[in-house]
Amino acid sequence: MITLNKKVRKQIPEPTNGMSVSKRISIRDKLLVKEVQEMNENLPATCSVNFEDPNVLSEFVLSVTPDEGYWEGGTFKFSVVVTEDYNMAPPTVKCLTRLWHPNINVNGDICLSLLRQTSIDEHGWAPTRRLKDVVWGLNSLFTDLLNFDDPLNIEAAEMYKKDKVEFHSKVREYIMDSRGKR
């Protein structure tokens, strides 16, 4: 794992006179060094994080493998991108796995208050939130934060209310399809 001291000491050549200067580290990157470590130490048992480039802490893929409920046995991947205006703004999160869920639509958009800059329920993003909160929130979409009453995927929510057996079958169908594409 990259450390803050290693990042701060990183030298870059100055193009005009060939001298090297210390690269200035952004506030976001300073926060990420600590928060990524904290996130990794507090990962739910059903989650894992993968950094394509271990030196780029602002982009990673979160995998959630629920161990209970409708989505048990599936693995769902989320792209997490921490923008330069973090921690004043939430990370950008997209679901990469096609799934049947009332709070995640077919385009991968996610309905989770925590990921909103402003929220009417007062559970939106705040500068006091951390990456571990995002991970726990996404993990909880498969259990206690599952919301059929305020859906993003209206068709999934209506199917659940009308016929839970059909809903469960559709969820399983999507899980089986996602396994075949790996």
C-alpha positions as CSV (number, residue, x, y, z in Angstrom):
1,M,0.0,0.0,0.0
2,I,1.2,3.5,-0.8
3,T,2.1,5.7,2.2
4,L,1.6,9.4,2.6
5,N,5.3,10.0,3.1
6,K,6.2,8.2,-0.1
7,K,3.7,10.3,-2.0
8,V,4.8,13.6,-0.4
9,R,8.5,12.9,-1.2
10,K,7.9,11.9,-4.8
11,Q,10.2,13.9,-7.0
12,I,9.3,15.3,-10.4
13,P,11.8,17.0,-12.8
14,E,11.1,20.6,-13.5
15,P,11.1,21.0,-17.3
16,T,12.9,24.4,-17.5
17,N,16.1,23.8,-15.5
18,G,16.1,20.1,-14.9
19,M,16.0,20.4,-11.0
20,S,13.5,18.3,-9.2
21,V,10.9,19.6,-6.8
22,S,8.5,17.9,-4.4
23,K,5.2,17.2,-6.0
24,R,2.4,19.0,-4.1
25,I,-0.2,16.5,-2.8
26,S,-3.9,17.4,-3.0
27,I,-6.1,17.4,0.1
28,R,-8.1,14.6,-1.5
29,D,-5.0,12.4,-1.7
30,K,-4.0,13.2,1.9
31,L,-7.4,12.1,3.0
32,L,-7.4,9.0,0.8
33,V,-4.2,7.6,2.2
34,K,-5.7,7.4,5.7
35,E,-9.3,6.5,4.6
36,V,-8.2,3.7,2.3
37,Q,-6.3,2.1,5.2
38,E,-9.3,2.6,7.5
39,M,-11.7,1.2,4.9
40,N,-9.6,-1.9,4.4
41,E,-9.4,-2.5,8.2
42,N,-13.2,-2.2,8.5
43,L,-14.4,-4.1,5.4
44,P,-17.5,-6.2,5.9
45,A,-16.9,-9.9,5.5
46,T,-19.0,-9.8,2.3
47,C,-16.9,-7.1,0.6
48,S,-13.5,-6.9,-1.1
49,V,-11.7,-4.0,-2.7
50,N,-9.5,-4.1,-5.8
51,F,-7.2,-1.2,-6.9
52,E,-6.2,-1.6,-10.5
53,D,-3.3,0.6,-9.8
54,P,-2.2,0.5,-6.1
55,N,-0.7,4.0,-6.5
56,V,-4.1,5.5,-7.6
57,L,-6.2,5.5,-4.4
58,S,-9.0,7.5,-6.0
59,E,-10.3,4.7,-8.2
60,F,-11.2,1.2,-7.1
61,V,-13.7,-1.6,-7.6
62,L,-15.8,-2.8,-4.7
63,S,-17.2,-6.4,-4.8
64,V,-20.1,-7.3,-2.7
65,T,-21.1,-10.9,-2.2
66,P,-24.2,-11.0,0.0
67,D,-24.5,-14.0,2.3
68,E,-28.2,-13.7,2.9
69,G,-31.4,-12.4,1.3
70,Y,-32.5,-12.4,-2.3
71,W,-29.0,-11.7,-3.8
72,E,-27.2,-14.4,-1.7
73,G,-24.5,-16.1,-3.8
74,G,-24.2,-13.3,-6.3
75,T,-21.2,-11.0,-6.6
76,F,-21.8,-7.4,-7.5
77,K,-19.1,-5.0,-8.6
78,F,-19.2,-1.2,-8.1
79,S,-16.8,1.3,-9.6
80,V,-15.9,4.0,-7.0
81,V,-14.2,7.2,-8.2
82,V,-13.2,9.8,-5.7
83,T,-13.2,13.2,-7.4
84,E,-10.9,16.1,-6.6
85,D,-13.7,17.8,-4.6
86,Y,-13.8,15.0,-2.1
87,N,-14.7,15.2,0.9
88,M,-17.0,18.1,0.2
89,A,-18.7,15.9,-2.5
90,P,-19.4,12.2,-2.4
91,P,-17.5,9.7,-4.5
92,T,-19.1,8.7,-7.9
93,V,-20.3,5.1,-7.7
94,K,-21.7,3.0,-10.5
95,C,-22.8,-0.6,-10.4
96,L,-20.9,-2.6,-13.0
97,T,-22.9,-5.8,-12.6
98,R,-26.3,-6.2,-14.2
99,L,-28.8,-7.0,-11.5
100,W,-32.5,-6.9,-10.6
101,H,-32.8,-4.5,-7.7
102,P,-35.3,-1.8,-6.7
103,N,-32.5,0.7,-5.8
104,I,-30.2,0.1,-8.7
105,N,-31.3,0.5,-12.3
106,V,-30.2,-1.3,-15.4
107,N,-27.7,1.5,-16.2
108,G,-25.9,1.0,-12.9
109,D,-27.2,4.1,-11.2
110,I,-27.7,3.7,-7.5
111,C,-30.3,5.2,-5.2
112,L,-28.6,5.6,-1.9
113,S,-28.9,8.8,0.2
114,L,-25.3,8.6,1.3
115,L,-24.2,9.1,-2.4
116,R,-26.2,12.3,-2.8
117,Q,-24.7,15.8,-2.3
118,T,-28.0,16.9,-0.8
119,S,-30.8,14.7,0.4
120,I,-34.3,15.4,1.8
121,D,-33.9,12.7,4.5
122,E,-30.8,14.3,6.0
123,H,-28.8,11.2,5.3
124,G,-27.0,12.6,2.3
125,W,-23.3,13.2,1.9
126,A,-21.5,15.3,4.6
127,P,-17.7,16.1,4.9
128,T,-17.7,13.9,8.0
129,R,-18.5,10.8,5.9
130,R,-15.7,8.4,5.0
131,L,-15.1,5.8,2.3
132,K,-15.9,3.0,4.8
133,D,-19.4,4.6,5.1
134,V,-19.8,4.2,1.3
135,V,-18.7,0.6,1.4
136,W,-21.1,-0.2,4.3
137,G,-23.9,1.6,2.6
138,L,-23.5,-0.3,-0.7
139,N,-23.2,-3.6,1.2
140,S,-26.4,-2.7,3.1
141,L,-28.4,-2.2,-0.1
142,F,-28.7,-6.0,-0.2
143,T,-30.1,-6.2,3.4
144,D,-31.3,-3.5,5.8
145,L,-31.1,-0.5,3.4
146,L,-33.1,-2.3,0.7
147,N,-36.0,0.1,-0.1
148,F,-39.0,-1.0,-2.1
149,D,-41.0,2.1,-1.2
150,D,-38.7,4.7,-2.9
151,P,-37.3,2.7,-5.8
152,L,-35.0,3.8,-8.7
153,N,-36.0,0.6,-10.6
154,I,-39.8,1.0,-10.3
155,E,-40.5,-2.2,-12.3
156,A,-38.5,-4.3,-9.8
157,A,-40.2,-2.7,-6.8
158,E,-43.7,-3.3,-8.4
159,M,-42.8,-6.9,-9.2
160,Y,-41.8,-7.5,-5.6
161,K,-45.0,-6.0,-4.2
162,K,-47.1,-8.0,-6.7
163,D,-45.4,-11.4,-6.7
164,K,-42.4,-12.1,-4.4
165,V,-41.8,-15.5,-6.0
166,E,-41.5,-13.9,-9.5
167,F,-39.2,-11.2,-8.1
168,H,-37.0,-13.8,-6.5
169,S,-36.9,-15.8,-9.8
170,K,-35.9,-12.7,-11.7
171,V,-33.1,-11.9,-9.2
172,R,-31.8,-15.4,-9.5
173,E,-31.9,-15.2,-13.3
174,Y,-29.8,-12.1,-13.3
175,I,-27.3,-13.7,-10.9
176,M,-27.0,-16.7,-13.1
177,D,-26.5,-14.5,-16.2
178,S,-23.8,-12.5,-14.5
179,R,-21.9,-15.7,-13.6
180,G,-22.0,-16.8,-17.2
181,K,-20.4,-13.5,-18.4
182,R,-17.3,-13.8,-16.2
